[in-house]
Amino acid sequence: MGIEKLSVASMLAGIREAAVITCLDGNIIHYNNQMKRRLPNIDNAKVMTEVFSLASKTFNVSCFKEFSSIVKRRSGLFPIRLKFNDTRLNDTSTIPAYVSVLKDAENNEPAALIYKLDEHIVRFNNRLRQLQDAKRAHAKIAREAKLKSSMDSLTGLKNRRFVQSFLEMQWKAYTTKGEDTVLIIFDIDYFKQINDTYGHAAGDEAIKAFGKCLHSQTRPSDVVSRWGGEEFVVVLANCSSTQARLYLERVMTSIRQLRIKYKNVVNEQTLISMTASAGYCPFSQASSVQEAFSQADRALYEAKSEGRDQYRRACPDIAMSELTSAFPNSRSQLLN
């Protein structure tokens, strides 16, 4: 047919857009430098043919040959999308393009097809992709910032701010659905002695190990948080008092078995052990989150007063003044 008469190379040289030319059988026979710059890893027309296919809902075709049989008797521009199928790069993106028929100058018969990328749309898509990428990056940064704002920096557990919001949410679930929640307050026994004996760095390791121990016994729906210092709060969602006691038995046993390896100032390895006390209160025996917290705190006070290394359930009918008279030592002394 005389495809050579079309002066393919010179024709492509005068095109500003990235472009390829195919025979009517669908094989790419030539492409210009703009296309080569876009695909630097492609070194010949045969590989280019393997890499590209078509994606067109309008014409319902998937290859150049099928498309050629449709448009070769027509004139004008036909919008199409080139589908980039490079398995080496795991890339299956599509590129907007338009197609026109090249005819033999002597007999005006179709001789080839030229596919030009629609650079305006390509630039628009690239800009849109950049904006979408920037939006996703911003959303990721926002998620990370939100996560950090709800996390205790030492232990990686939830912090006081988060657990306060979570308790309010659980209270709403309790009042609307009747799903009971149990609030537990833990305090490490004689923590000041750990700091004084081994140093604050060892104390930090003890706090991290303690928090990990509490978390290891909880369910995904529960929340473990560091309330402050050596005090921790655990919220057992949709939980009965019996289930809470089972959790406390497991976790108190695990705490007693903890042995934290720590090297002292002279590089000698030391094993640090600890115990803890806890007080708990089900939402079902309180009139508010604040009251549940006060009752759990009084139960913790009682556990400390009775010798530590134990837990107590809150007794709603015992006032704080009665506890104070029964246990003359101040709470601050008991928690150290």
C-alpha positions, 0 to 999 in steps of 0.5 A, a space after each residue: 500500500 505504500 506506507 513508506 510514501 507517508 514519510 513517517 519519520 518526518 511526519 512524526 517529527 513535526 508533531 508536538 504531542 507524544 504520538 505513535 503510528 500503527 499499520 492497519 494490522 495494529 502493529 506500531 511501526 514508529 513513534 516520536 521522541 516525545 513518546 520515547 521520553 515518556 517511556 524511556 525503557 521502551 527501545 523499539 516499536 515491537 515492544 511498544 506494541 506489546 505495552 499498549 492496548 486500547 480502552 474504549 467504551 465507545 467502540 468496545 475494542 481492546 486492540 489496535 487491529 479491531 480499532 483499525 477495522 472500525 475507523 479506517 473508512 472514516 474521517 476525523 478525530 476519534 477519542 480513545 484511551 491508550 491502556 499501558 500494560 507494562 507488567 514489569 512496572 505493574 502499571 495498568 494506567 490509561 492515557 487519553 488520546 485521539 486517533 486519525 486515519 492516514 491515507 495514501 496520497 495516490 489513491 486516497 486509501 487508508 494506509 495507517 493510523 496515528 495516535 496522539 496523546 491529548 496533552 491538555 487532558 494529560 496535563 490536567 490529569 497529572 495536575 488532578 493526580 498531584 492534587 489527589 496525592 497531596 490530599 491523601 498525604 495531608 489526610 495521612 498527616 492529619 490521621 497521624 497527628 490525631 493518633 499522636 494526640 490520643 497516645 501516651 508517648 512513653 507507653 504507646 497506649 491511649 492517653 488521658 484525653 482519649 479515655 475521657 472521651 471514650 468513657 463518655 461514649 461508653 456511658 451513652 451506649 450503656 444508657 441507650 442500649 444497656 451494655 454495661 461497661 467496667 471501669 478499672 483503675 490500676 496503680 503500681 505498688 511502691 513505684 517510688 521505690 523503683 525510681 529511688 532504687 534503680 533510677 527513673 530510666 528503670 522506672 520508665 521501663 517498668 511503666 512500659 512493661 506494666 502497660 503492655 501487660 495490661 493490654 495483653 489481657 484485653 479484647 480489641 473492644 477494650 481500652 487501656 490508657 495511662 492516666 498519669 504517672 504510674 496510674 492506669 485506667 482500663 475500660 472493659 466495654 460491654 462487660 459484666 462484673 464476672 468478666 471483669 473479675 476474670 480479667 483482673 485475676 489474669 492480669 494481676 497474675 501476669 503482673 506478679 510474674 513480670 521480670 523486667 531486665 535492666 542494666 544499672 549504672 555499672 552495666 550489671 543486669 538487674 531483674 525488677 519485679 512489681 505488684 499493683 493494686 486496682 479498684 473497679 466499678 461497673 457503670 450499672 452501679 453509678 449515676 454518671 461517668 464521674 461517679 463511676 470514676 470516684 467509686 473505682 478510685 475509692 475501691 483502689 484506695 481500699 485495696 491499697 489500705 488493705 495491703 496492696 497487690 489486690 483488687 476491690 470492687 467499688 461499694 457505692 454505699 460507702 462514702 469517702 469520709 467513712 473510708 478516710 476515718 477507717 484508714 487514717 493514712 492519706 491517699 497520697 501516702 498509700 499510692 507511693 
